[in-house]
Amino acid sequence: MRDAQRPDLSATFTVLLAGGRGSRLHELTSRECKPALPFAGPRRIVDFTLANAARSGLTRMIVATQYRPETLAHHLESRWASRFAEGSLRLREGTAVTGTPQGYGGTAAAVAANLAELQSEGVRELVVLAADHIYEMDYADMVAAHRASGASATVAVDTVPCDRASEFGVVRTTEAGRIESFLEKPAVVPADPAVPGRAQVSMGIYVFDLDWLASVLRIIPGNTQDFGHDILPLAVALGEAHAYRVPGDNFYWRDVGTLDAYRRAQLEFQTGDAPCALPPRIAASEHEMKAATGELIQFAFRMQTGGIALQAPRLGGDRPGRWTMLDESVLLPGARVAPGVRLTRTIVAPGTSVPAGLVIGEDPDEDARWFRRTEEGTVLVTTPMLARRAADRGRLVAPFADSRMGRSA
């Protein structure tokens, strides 16, 4: 959109929903909320949405945090606050805002709990964003489309294969773009003639007329209001919901809420050109720098072809068993691998060191015994998992060692 056509966003406010745990990422989110997880090198998942907001001209934002907010809060304050006007990037932690141990009871409840602050700002439209997706988007275009439609609620939609659609809210639209049905994560995805073999799904990005949303929140009882279960079905029933498709044929959007999706999306940014714009790069932490330095000391060179990376050690590089192979695998910041390691479809958690000669991803039973393995074959490796494996294998080896020395275990 040309600058002359860009909508006036002075009465538009943003709420960024960043309180999710991401339980399907298992041990990766045991100490971090999902938006704070690393992605594409030293960046974090939340950086993609914040970069979109900054480029779009959304200058006022409430970030609704809840689960394990410490790292996220520090990251936002140190890396992003300066990119917004002073005091315009506001962190609102759920338990502090609600005064209850459970905090926000639902996605829409996070907006309801901060509604008085929004209304005091003279907000006309509210843009609601999820902090845990990877994509590039101009939200100003969506605000303009919302105004042109005359709807009270606009939902950004994309298409996914039908066998994946049950992970999302599924929508059906008229030719004019009005949403005529909305099903939140249905077990059976109905066929959509408009997109054969695929389904239109909500991206978790909304624009609302704030007065309309406030009136709806007042009539929904309790403090567990949810956009997918409560607000959107009501908007559809009232004929007030419109769908917005991002222009272009190659729009890239990924929900990285499972280990398989997280690994696959990471690989898409490791091989070839990035599929969407990258947020500004941030400096690596001291821990990450030490890991990178250790890799430079251990390995003479690295080569990559497709999803396979090979690393030759400085010592013993003439012996094939000393080479390290990463096949469709991801090392998160601070992770290290020793010579002779072979990893297939593996995620190595931050700060984890994989010992020399270990093979992961080739024996499903062995992987599942020691590590977290998904049905699709992604293996997650963490430091505690490796420590448990080393301790258990040590107990198995000790009796044989003691018997050779003439002692009983």
C-alpha positions as a LaTeX table, in Angstrom:
\begin{tabular}{lrrr}
\hline
Residue & $x$ (\AA) & $y$ (\AA) & $z$ (\AA) \\
\hline
Met1 & 0.00 & 0.00 & 0.00 \\
Arg2 & 1.38 & 3.42 & $-0.99$ \\
Asp3 & 1.91 & 5.95 & 1.80 \\
Ala4 & $-0.78$ & 8.22 & 0.38 \\
Gln5 & $-3.31$ & 5.39 & 0.68 \\
Arg6 & $-2.32$ & 4.17 & 4.13 \\
Pro7 & $-5.09$ & 4.43 & 6.72 \\
Asp8 & $-4.87$ & 6.82 & 9.64 \\
Leu9 & $-3.97$ & 4.58 & 12.59 \\
Ser10 & $-3.96$ & 7.27 & 15.27 \\
Ala11 & $-7.13$ & 5.82 & 16.84 \\
Thr12 & $-6.01$ & 2.20 & 16.41 \\
Phe13 & $-4.51$ & 0.22 & 19.30 \\
Thr14 & $-2.97$ & $-3.25$ & 19.45 \\
Val15 & $-3.17$ & $-6.03$ & 22.00 \\
Leu16 & $-0.51$ & $-8.71$ & 21.61 \\
Leu17 & $-1.49$ & $-12.02$ & 23.21 \\
Ala18 & 1.78 & $-13.41$ & 24.57 \\
Gly19 & 0.79 & $-15.46$ & 27.60 \\
Gly20 & 0.70 & $-18.93$ & 26.10 \\
Arg21 & 2.75 & $-21.82$ & 27.41 \\
Gly22 & 2.81 & $-23.84$ & 24.22 \\
Ser23 & 2.32 & $-27.18$ & 25.98 \\
Arg24 & 2.78 & $-29.14$ & 22.72 \\
Leu25 & 6.40 & $-27.96$ & 22.68 \\
His26 & 6.91 & $-29.90$ & 25.91 \\
Glu27 & 10.29 & $-29.38$ & 27.58 \\
Leu28 & 11.18 & $-26.41$ & 25.36 \\
Thr29 & 8.63 & $-24.33$ & 27.24 \\
Ser30 & 9.31 & $-25.68$ & 30.73 \\
Arg31 & 11.12 & $-22.44$ & 31.58 \\
Glu32 & 10.04 & $-20.07$ & 28.78 \\
Cys33 & 6.72 & $-19.01$ & 27.33 \\
Lys34 & 6.27 & $-19.97$ & 23.70 \\
Pro35 & 6.72 & $-16.45$ & 22.22 \\
Ala36 & 10.16 & $-16.21$ & 23.88 \\
Leu37 & 11.55 & $-19.35$ & 22.25 \\
Pro38 & 14.48 & $-18.84$ & 19.87 \\
Phe39 & 13.82 & $-18.84$ & 16.15 \\
Ala40 & 16.07 & $-18.17$ & 13.15 \\
Gly41 & 19.30 & $-17.82$ & 15.08 \\
Pro42 & 19.38 & $-15.34$ & 17.96 \\
Arg43 & 15.87 & $-14.04$ & 17.26 \\
Arg44 & 12.74 & $-15.07$ & 19.16 \\
Ile45 & 9.32 & $-16.09$ & 17.84 \\
Val46 & 7.69 & $-12.89$ & 19.12 \\
Asp47 & 10.10 & $-10.77$ & 17.05 \\
Phe48 & 8.25 & $-11.54$ & 13.82 \\
Thr49 & 4.95 & $-10.11$ & 15.06 \\
Leu50 & 6.62 & $-7.09$ & 16.66 \\
Ala51 & 8.56 & $-6.35$ & 13.45 \\
Asn52 & 5.29 & $-6.54$ & 11.50 \\
Ala53 & 3.62 & $-4.11$ & 13.92 \\
Ala54 & 6.50 & $-1.64$ & 13.76 \\
Arg55 & 6.56 & $-1.72$ & 9.94 \\
Ser56 & 2.77 & $-1.32$ & 9.80 \\
Gly57 & 2.76 & 1.82 & 11.91 \\
Leu58 & 0.99 & 0.34 & 14.93 \\
Thr59 & 2.70 & 2.47 & 17.54 \\
Arg60 & 0.63 & 1.71 & 20.66 \\
Met61 & 0.53 & $-1.80$ & 22.09 \\
Ile62 & $-0.44$ & $-3.71$ & 25.21 \\
Val63 & 1.40 & $-7.03$ & 25.56 \\
Ala64 & $-0.69$ & $-9.44$ & 27.62 \\
Thr65 & 1.73 & $-11.84$ & 29.34 \\
Gln66 & 1.09 & $-14.68$ & 31.75 \\
Tyr67 & 3.03 & $-17.97$ & 31.71 \\
Arg68 & 6.76 & $-17.61$ & 32.51 \\
Pro69 & 6.91 & $-13.95$ & 31.41 \\
Glu70 & 10.38 & $-13.05$ & 32.75 \\
Thr71 & 12.53 & $-13.68$ & 29.65 \\
Leu72 & 9.88 & $-12.26$ & 27.34 \\
Ala73 & 9.48 & $-9.11$ & 29.41 \\
His74 & 13.23 & $-8.51$ & 29.51 \\
His75 & 13.50 & $-9.10$ & 25.76 \\
Leu76 & 10.69 & $-6.68$ & 24.93 \\
Glu77 & 11.98 & $-3.97$ & 27.22 \\
Ser78 & 15.60 & $-4.25$ & 26.09 \\
Arg79 & 15.09 & $-4.93$ & 22.35 \\
Trp80 & 11.75 & $-3.43$ & 21.33 \\
Ala81 & 10.66 & $-0.64$ & 23.69 \\
Ser82 & 12.94 & 1.84 & 21.92 \\
Arg83 & 11.17 & 1.15 & 18.60 \\
Phe84 & 7.87 & 2.43 & 20.00 \\
Ala85 & 7.06 & 5.85 & 21.40 \\
Glu86 & 7.95 & 6.23 & 25.07 \\
Gly87 & 5.41 & 4.41 & 27.21 \\
Ser88 & 3.61 & 2.97 & 24.18 \\
Leu89 & 4.78 & $-0.65$ & 24.59 \\
Arg90 & 3.05 & $-1.71$ & 27.79 \\
Leu91 & 3.43 & $-5.08$ & 29.47 \\
Arg92 & 0.34 & $-6.24$ & 31.35 \\
Glu93 & 0.90 & $-9.49$ & 33.26 \\
Gly94 & $-2.26$ & $-11.50$ & 33.90 \\
Thr95 & $-2.10$ & $-12.08$ & 37.65 \\
Ala96 & $-1.16$ & $-8.45$ & 38.28 \\
Val97 & $-3.96$ & $-7.06$ & 36.11 \\
Thr98 & $-6.72$ & $-9.36$ & 37.38 \\
Gly99 & $-5.54$ & $-9.67$ & 40.97 \\
Thr100 & $-6.18$ & $-13.43$ & 40.81 \\
Pro101 & $-3.73$ & $-16.37$ & 40.83 \\
Gln102 & $-5.07$ & $-17.74$ & 37.53 \\
Gly103 & $-4.66$ & $-14.44$ & 35.66 \\
Tyr104 & $-6.36$ & $-14.14$ & 32.28 \\
Gly105 & $-8.91$ & $-16.91$ & 31.84 \\
Gly106 & $-9.02$ & $-16.77$ & 28.04 \\
Thr107 & $-7.77$ & $-14.88$ & 25.01 \\
Ala108 & $-10.66$ & $-12.41$ & 24.97 \\
Ala109 & $-10.54$ & $-12.18$ & 28.76 \\
Ala110 & $-7.10$ & $-10.60$ & 28.36 \\
Val111 & $-8.72$ & $-7.79$ & 26.38 \\
Ala112 & $-11.64$ & $-7.53$ & 28.81 \\
Ala113 & $-9.26$ & $-7.14$ & 31.76 \\
Asn114 & $-7.51$ & $-4.23$ & 30.01 \\
Leu115 & $-10.66$ & $-2.72$ & 28.49 \\
Ala116 & $-10.79$ & 0.36 & 30.75 \\
Glu117 & $-7.25$ & 1.33 & 29.72 \\
Leu118 & $-8.12$ & 0.90 & 26.04 \\
Gln119 & $-11.28$ & 2.97 & 26.30 \\
Ser120 & $-9.43$ & 5.75 & 28.11 \\
Glu121 & $-7.14$ & 6.04 & 25.06 \\
Gly122 & $-9.98$ & 6.90 & 22.67 \\
Val123 & $-9.49$ & 3.72 & 20.67 \\
Arg124 & $-11.64$ & 3.22 & 17.56 \\
Glu125 & $-10.31$ & $-0.11$ & 16.31 \\
Leu126 & $-8.47$ & $-2.80$ & 18.18 \\
Val127 & $-5.96$ & $-5.03$ & 16.42 \\
Val128 & $-5.48$ & $-8.33$ & 18.26 \\
Leu129 & $-2.34$ & $-10.30$ & 17.42 \\
Ala130 & $-0.91$ & $-13.66$ & 18.43 \\
Ala131 & 2.74 & $-13.56$ & 19.52 \\
Asp132 & 3.64 & $-17.08$ & 18.44 \\
His133 & 3.46 & $-17.29$ & 14.64 \\
Ile134 & 6.09 & $-16.80$ & 11.94 \\
Tyr135 & 5.09 & $-14.58$ & 9.02 \\
Glu136 & 5.41 & $-11.15$ & 7.38 \\
Met137 & 2.31 & $-8.97$ & 7.09 \\
Asp138 & 1.22 & $-5.34$ & 6.79 \\
Tyr139 & $-1.55$ & $-4.88$ & 9.36 \\
Ala140 & $-2.41$ & $-1.44$ & 7.95 \\
Asp141 & $-3.85$ & $-3.15$ & 4.85 \\
Met142 & $-6.04$ & $-5.29$ & 7.07 \\
Val143 & $-7.31$ & $-2.26$ & 9.00 \\
Ala144 & $-8.18$ & $-0.56$ & 5.71 \\
Ala145 & $-10.05$ & $-3.68$ & 4.54 \\
His146 & $-11.89$ & $-3.84$ & 7.87 \\
Arg147 & $-13.12$ & $-0.28$ & 7.46 \\
Ala148 & $-14.14$ & $-0.85$ & 3.85 \\
Ser149 & $-16.14$ & $-3.99$ & 4.72 \\
Gly150 & $-18.32$ & $-2.27$ & 7.31 \\
Ala151 & $-18.01$ & $-5.35$ & 9.55 \\
Ser152 & $-17.52$ & $-5.16$ & 13.30 \\
Ala153 & $-14.96$ & $-7.99$ & 13.29 \\
Thr154 & $-12.37$ & $-8.93$ & 10.66 \\
Val155 & $-10.41$ & $-12.19$ & 10.79 \\
Ala156 & $-7.17$ & $-12.81$ & 8.89 \\
Val157 & $-7.38$ & $-16.20$ & 7.18 \\
Asp158 & $-5.01$ & $-18.48$ & 5.32 \\
Thr159 & $-5.46$ & $-21.93$ & 3.78 \\
Val160 & $-3.91$ & $-25.18$ & 5.02 \\
Pro161 & $-4.30$ & $-28.82$ & 3.93 \\
Cys162 & $-7.48$ & $-30.37$ & 5.30 \\
Asp163 & $-5.55$ & $-32.94$ & 7.37 \\
Arg164 & $-4.01$ & $-30.08$ & 9.38 \\
Ala165 & $-7.05$ & $-27.82$ & 9.61 \\
Ser166 & $-8.39$ & $-29.33$ & 12.84 \\
Glu167 & $-5.57$ & $-27.54$ & 14.68 \\
Phe168 & $-7.18$ & $-24.18$ & 13.84 \\
Gly169 & $-10.45$ & $-22.32$ & 13.71 \\
Val170 & $-12.00$ & $-23.24$ & 10.34 \\
Val171 & $-14.04$ & $-20.66$ & 8.41 \\
Arg172 & $-16.34$ & $-20.68$ & 5.39 \\
Thr173 & $-16.90$ & $-17.45$ & 3.51 \\
Thr174 & $-19.19$ & $-16.01$ & 0.88 \\
Glu175 & $-17.77$ & $-14.66$ & $-2.38$ \\
Ala176 & $-17.94$ & $-11.19$ & $-0.85$ \\
Gly177 & $-15.79$ & $-12.28$ & 2.09 \\
Arg178 & $-18.43$ & $-12.43$ & 4.81 \\
Ile179 & $-17.80$ & $-15.34$ & 7.18 \\
Glu180 & $-20.85$ & $-17.62$ & 7.14 \\
Ser181 & $-19.52$ & $-20.33$ & 9.47 \\
Phe182 & $-16.77$ & $-20.71$ & 12.05 \\
Leu183 & $-15.73$ & $-23.94$ & 13.78 \\
Glu184 & $-13.05$ & $-23.86$ & 16.46 \\
Lys185 & $-10.66$ & $-26.81$ & 15.97 \\
Pro186 & $-13.27$ & $-29.25$ & 14.60 \\
Ala187 & $-12.58$ & $-32.97$ & 14.77 \\
Val188 & $-14.01$ & $-33.33$ & 11.26 \\
Val189 & $-13.18$ & $-30.56$ & 8.79 \\
Pro190 & $-16.03$ & $-29.92$ & 6.33 \\
Ala191 & $-15.19$ & $-29.67$ & 2.63 \\
Asp192 & $-14.93$ & $-26.15$ & 1.27 \\
Pro193 & $-15.69$ & $-25.88$ & $-2.47$ \\
Ala194 & $-13.88$ & $-22.54$ & $-2.58$ \\
Val195 & $-10.53$ & $-24.21$ & $-1.78$ \\
Pro196 & $-10.62$ & $-27.90$ & $-2.85$ \\
Gly197 & $-8.41$ & $-30.12$ & $-0.70$ \\
Arg198 & $-7.68$ & $-27.27$ & 1.68 \\
Ala199 & $-9.49$ & $-25.31$ & 4.36 \\
Gln200 & $-9.64$ & $-21.65$ & 5.27 \\
Val201 & $-8.40$ & $-21.15$ & 8.82 \\
Ser202 & $-8.12$ & $-18.27$ & 11.23 \\
Met203 & $-4.59$ & $-16.93$ & 11.72 \\
Gly204 & $-5.45$ & $-15.60$ & 15.19 \\
Ile205 & $-5.22$ & $-12.01$ & 13.89 \\
Tyr206 & $-8.29$ & $-9.81$ & 14.32 \\
Val207 & $-9.49$ & $-6.25$ & 13.89 \\
Phe208 & $-12.50$ & $-5.20$ & 15.97 \\
Asp209 & $-14.53$ & $-2.06$ & 16.35 \\
Leu210 & $-13.76$ & $-1.53$ & 20.02 \\
Asp211 & $-17.26$ & $-0.32$ & 20.95 \\
Trp212 & $-18.78$ & $-3.46$ & 19.43 \\
Leu213 & $-16.26$ & $-5.75$ & 21.15 \\
Ala214 & $-16.80$ & $-4.03$ & 24.50 \\
Ser215 & $-20.57$ & $-4.54$ & 24.22 \\
Val216 & $-20.09$ & $-8.23$ & 23.43 \\
Leu217 & $-17.65$ & $-8.78$ & 26.30 \\
Arg218 & $-20.20$ & $-7.30$ & 28.71 \\
Ile219 & $-22.84$ & $-9.88$ & 27.82 \\
Ile220 & $-20.59$ & $-12.95$ & 28.03 \\
Pro221 & $-20.49$ & $-14.05$ & 31.68 \\
Gly222 & $-17.42$ & $-15.04$ & 33.68 \\
Asn223 & $-13.75$ & $-14.31$ & 33.07 \\
Thr224 & $-12.91$ & $-17.05$ & 30.57 \\
Gln225 & $-14.00$ & $-15.30$ & 27.38 \\
Asp226 & $-12.21$ & $-16.67$ & 24.34 \\
Phe227 & $-12.09$ & $-15.35$ & 20.79 \\
Gly228 & $-12.38$ & $-18.77$ & 19.16 \\
His229 & $-15.08$ & $-20.18$ & 21.40 \\
Asp230 & $-17.14$ & $-17.09$ & 22.21 \\
Ile231 & $-16.49$ & $-13.89$ & 20.26 \\
Leu232 & $-16.08$ & $-15.13$ & 16.68 \\
Pro233 & $-19.06$ & $-17.55$ & 16.69 \\
Leu234 & $-21.24$ & $-14.69$ & 17.97 \\
Ala235 & $-19.90$ & $-12.28$ & 15.35 \\
Val236 & $-20.65$ & $-14.84$ & 12.62 \\
Ala237 & $-24.16$ & $-15.46$ & 13.95 \\
Leu238 & $-24.83$ & $-11.71$ & 13.89 \\
Gly239 & $-23.44$ & $-11.35$ & 10.36 \\
Glu240 & $-20.70$ & $-9.06$ & 11.65 \\
Ala241 & $-17.58$ & $-11.08$ & 10.70 \\
His242 & $-15.49$ & $-10.55$ & 7.57 \\
Ala243 & $-12.46$ & $-12.50$ & 6.31 \\
Tyr244 & $-9.22$ & $-10.91$ & 5.16 \\
Arg245 & $-6.77$ & $-12.72$ & 2.90 \\
Val246 & $-3.23$ & $-11.35$ & 2.65 \\
Pro247 & $-2.58$ & $-10.36$ & $-1.00$ \\
Gly248 & $-0.21$ & $-12.49$ & $-3.05$ \\
Asp249 & 0.15 & $-16.14$ & $-4.01$ \\
Asn250 & 3.19 & $-17.02$ & $-1.89$ \\
Phe251 & 2.20 & $-15.76$ & 1.52 \\
Tyr252 & 4.27 & $-17.49$ & 4.21 \\
Trp253 & 2.62 & $-18.14$ & 7.60 \\
Arg254 & 3.56 & $-20.86$ & 10.07 \\
Asp255 & 2.06 & $-21.83$ & 13.40 \\
Val256 & 5.03 & $-23.38$ & 15.21 \\
Gly257 & 3.05 & $-24.81$ & 18.12 \\
Thr258 & 4.30 & $-28.40$ & 17.85 \\
Leu259 & 7.79 & $-29.87$ & 17.85 \\
Asp260 & 7.35 & $-31.05$ & 14.26 \\
Ala261 & 6.14 & $-27.65$ & 13.01 \\
Tyr262 & 8.81 & $-25.80$ & 14.98 \\
Arg263 & 11.61 & $-27.95$ & 13.53 \\
Arg264 & 10.32 & $-27.78$ & 9.95 \\
Ala265 & 9.91 & $-24.01$ & 10.06 \\
Gln266 & 13.39 & $-23.54$ & 11.52 \\
Leu267 & 14.82 & $-25.55$ & 8.62 \\
Glu268 & 13.02 & $-23.35$ & 6.10 \\
Phe269 & 15.09 & $-20.44$ & 7.39 \\
Gln270 & 18.35 & $-22.43$ & 7.38 \\
Thr271 & 18.33 & $-23.58$ & 3.77 \\
Gly272 & 18.41 & $-20.96$ & 1.03 \\
Asp273 & 16.73 & $-17.58$ & 1.20 \\
Ala274 & 14.46 & $-16.80$ & 4.15 \\
Pro275 & 10.80 & $-17.37$ & 3.15 \\
Cys276 & 9.74 & $-14.07$ & 4.73 \\
Ala277 & 11.38 & $-10.93$ & 6.05 \\
Leu278 & 13.56 & $-11.48$ & 9.09 \\
Pro279 & 13.26 & $-9.21$ & 12.13 \\
Pro280 & 16.36 & $-7.17$ & 12.98 \\
Arg281 & 19.19 & $-9.37$ & 14.18 \\
Ile282 & 20.12 & $-9.04$ & 17.82 \\
Ala283 & 23.49 & $-9.68$ & 19.41 \\
Ala284 & 24.14 & $-13.23$ & 20.59 \\
Ser285 & 24.31 & $-13.82$ & 24.34 \\
Glu286 & 27.56 & $-14.69$ & 26.11 \\
His287 & 26.38 & $-18.31$ & 26.39 \\
Glu288 & 25.71 & $-18.46$ & 22.65 \\
Met289 & 29.07 & $-16.87$ & 21.85 \\
Lys290 & 30.86 & $-19.51$ & 23.93 \\
Ala291 & 29.05 & $-22.29$ & 22.08 \\
Ala292 & 29.96 & $-20.77$ & 18.71 \\
Thr293 & 33.58 & $-20.35$ & 19.78 \\
Gly294 & 33.71 & $-23.98$ & 20.91 \\
Glu295 & 32.40 & $-25.09$ & 17.52 \\
Leu296 & 35.10 & $-23.08$ & 15.73 \\
Ile297 & 37.76 & $-24.72$ & 17.90 \\
Gln298 & 36.47 & $-28.27$ & 17.36 \\
Phe299 & 35.55 & $-28.18$ & 13.66 \\
Ala300 & 37.66 & $-27.25$ & 10.65 \\
Phe301 & 34.83 & $-26.57$ & 8.23 \\
Arg302 & 31.12 & $-27.04$ & 7.62 \\
Met303 & 29.25 & $-27.77$ & 4.43 \\
Gln304 & 25.50 & $-27.90$ & 3.80 \\
Thr305 & 23.47 & $-29.40$ & 1.01 \\
Gly306 & 19.70 & $-29.22$ & 1.32 \\
Gly307 & 18.75 & $-30.22$ & 4.84 \\
Ile308 & 22.01 & $-32.06$ & 5.57 \\
Ala309 & 24.96 & $-30.33$ & 7.27 \\
Leu310 & 28.37 & $-31.99$ & 7.64 \\
Gln311 & 31.12 & $-30.80$ & 9.97 \\
Ala312 & 34.71 & $-32.04$ & 9.82 \\
Pro313 & 36.70 & $-31.95$ & 13.09 \\
Arg314 & 40.13 & $-30.34$ & 13.26 \\
Leu315 & 41.52 & $-33.52$ & 14.81 \\
Gly316 & 40.87 & $-36.86$ & 13.09 \\
Gly317 & 39.00 & $-35.36$ & 10.17 \\
Asp318 & 40.45 & $-38.04$ & 7.89 \\
Arg319 & 38.35 & $-40.66$ & 9.69 \\
Pro320 & 34.68 & $-40.62$ & 8.53 \\
Gly321 & 33.45 & $-41.68$ & 11.98 \\
Arg322 & 34.70 & $-38.40$ & 13.38 \\
Trp323 & 32.55 & $-36.26$ & 11.10 \\
Thr324 & 29.35 & $-34.77$ & 12.50 \\
Met325 & 26.15 & $-35.00$ & 10.46 \\
Leu326 & 22.97 & $-33.00$ & 11.02 \\
Asp327 & 20.11 & $-34.27$ & 8.85 \\
Glu328 & 17.02 & $-32.00$ & 8.98 \\
Ser329 & 18.08 & $-31.10$ & 12.52 \\
Val330 & 18.18 & $-27.86$ & 14.47 \\
Leu331 & 20.69 & $-26.67$ & 17.05 \\
Leu332 & 19.10 & $-23.95$ & 19.15 \\
Pro333 & 21.27 & $-21.08$ & 20.49 \\
Gly334 & 23.97 & $-22.27$ & 22.85 \\
Ala335 & 23.67 & $-25.94$ & 21.82 \\
Arg336 & 26.83 & $-27.87$ & 20.89 \\
Val337 & 27.62 & $-31.15$ & 19.18 \\
Ala338 & 30.88 & $-33.07$ & 19.54 \\
Pro339 & 32.72 & $-34.87$ & 16.70 \\
Gly340 & 31.13 & $-38.07$ & 15.44 \\
Val341 & 27.55 & $-37.10$ & 16.34 \\
Arg342 & 24.76 & $-38.04$ & 13.90 \\
Leu343 & 21.40 & $-36.30$ & 14.30 \\
Thr344 & 18.31 & $-36.94$ & 12.17 \\
Arg345 & 15.14 & $-34.82$ & 12.55 \\
Thr346 & 16.39 & $-33.67$ & 15.95 \\
Ile347 & 16.01 & $-30.47$ & 17.95 \\
Val348 & 18.83 & $-29.82$ & 20.43 \\
Ala349 & 17.58 & $-27.52$ & 23.17 \\
Pro350 & 19.40 & $-24.30$ & 24.11 \\
Gly351 & 22.60 & $-24.85$ & 26.07 \\
Thr352 & 22.62 & $-28.62$ & 25.49 \\
Ser353 & 25.90 & $-30.40$ & 24.63 \\
Val354 & 25.59 & $-33.66$ & 22.67 \\
Pro355 & 28.54 & $-35.98$ & 23.49 \\
Ala356 & 30.88 & $-37.47$ & 20.92 \\
Gly357 & 29.63 & $-40.35$ & 18.81 \\
Leu358 & 25.98 & $-40.17$ & 19.87 \\
Val359 & 23.46 & $-41.16$ & 17.17 \\
Ile360 & 19.92 & $-39.81$ & 17.50 \\
Gly361 & 16.97 & $-40.11$ & 15.14 \\
Glu362 & 17.78 & $-43.46$ & 13.52 \\
Asp363 & 16.33 & $-45.89$ & 16.09 \\
Pro364 & 12.77 & $-44.92$ & 17.13 \\
Asp365 & 12.71 & $-47.22$ & 20.17 \\
Glu366 & 16.05 & $-46.01$ & 21.47 \\
Asp367 & 15.07 & $-42.40$ & 20.87 \\
Ala368 & 11.78 & $-42.79$ & 22.71 \\
Arg369 & 13.55 & $-44.47$ & 25.63 \\
Trp370 & 15.79 & $-41.50$ & 26.39 \\
Phe371 & 14.35 & $-38.48$ & 24.62 \\
Arg372 & 11.05 & $-36.89$ & 23.55 \\
Arg373 & 9.99 & $-38.36$ & 20.19 \\
Thr374 & 6.86 & $-37.38$ & 18.25 \\
Glu375 & 4.77 & $-39.66$ & 16.06 \\
Glu376 & 6.15 & $-37.85$ & 13.00 \\
Gly377 & 9.71 & $-38.59$ & 14.08 \\
Thr378 & 10.98 & $-35.32$ & 15.54 \\
Val379 & 13.26 & $-35.91$ & 18.53 \\
Leu380 & 13.83 & $-33.29$ & 21.24 \\
Val381 & 17.06 & $-33.53$ & 23.23 \\
Thr382 & 17.69 & $-31.58$ & 26.44 \\
Thr383 & 20.46 & $-31.55$ & 29.02 \\
Pro384 & 18.40 & $-33.40$ & 31.69 \\
Met385 & 17.54 & $-36.12$ & 29.16 \\
Leu386 & 21.21 & $-36.65$ & 28.31 \\
Ala387 & 22.12 & $-36.68$ & 32.00 \\
Arg388 & 19.49 & $-39.34$ & 32.73 \\
Arg389 & 20.73 & $-41.43$ & 29.82 \\
Ala390 & 24.34 & $-41.16$ & 30.99 \\
Ala391 & 23.38 & $-42.07$ & 34.57 \\
Asp392 & 21.29 & $-45.09$ & 33.52 \\
Arg393 & 23.93 & $-46.37$ & 31.12 \\
Gly394 & 26.56 & $-45.91$ & 33.83 \\
Arg395 & 24.59 & $-48.17$ & 36.16 \\
Leu396 & 24.41 & $-50.81$ & 33.44 \\
Val397 & 28.16 & $-50.69$ & 32.75 \\
Ala398 & 29.35 & $-50.59$ & 36.38 \\
Pro399 & 28.65 & $-54.26$ & 37.33 \\
Phe400 & 30.69 & $-55.51$ & 34.34 \\
Ala401 & 33.56 & $-53.19$ & 35.16 \\
Asp402 & 33.53 & $-54.27$ & 38.82 \\
Ser403 & 33.47 & $-58.00$ & 37.94 \\
Arg404 & 36.54 & $-57.59$ & 35.71 \\
Met405 & 38.33 & $-56.03$ & 38.70 \\
Gly406 & 37.34 & $-58.89$ & 40.99 \\
Arg407 & 34.64 & $-56.95$ & 42.85 \\
Ser408 & 30.88 & $-57.40$ & 42.98 \\
Ala409 & 28.58 & $-54.49$ & 42.15 \\
\hline
\end{tabular}
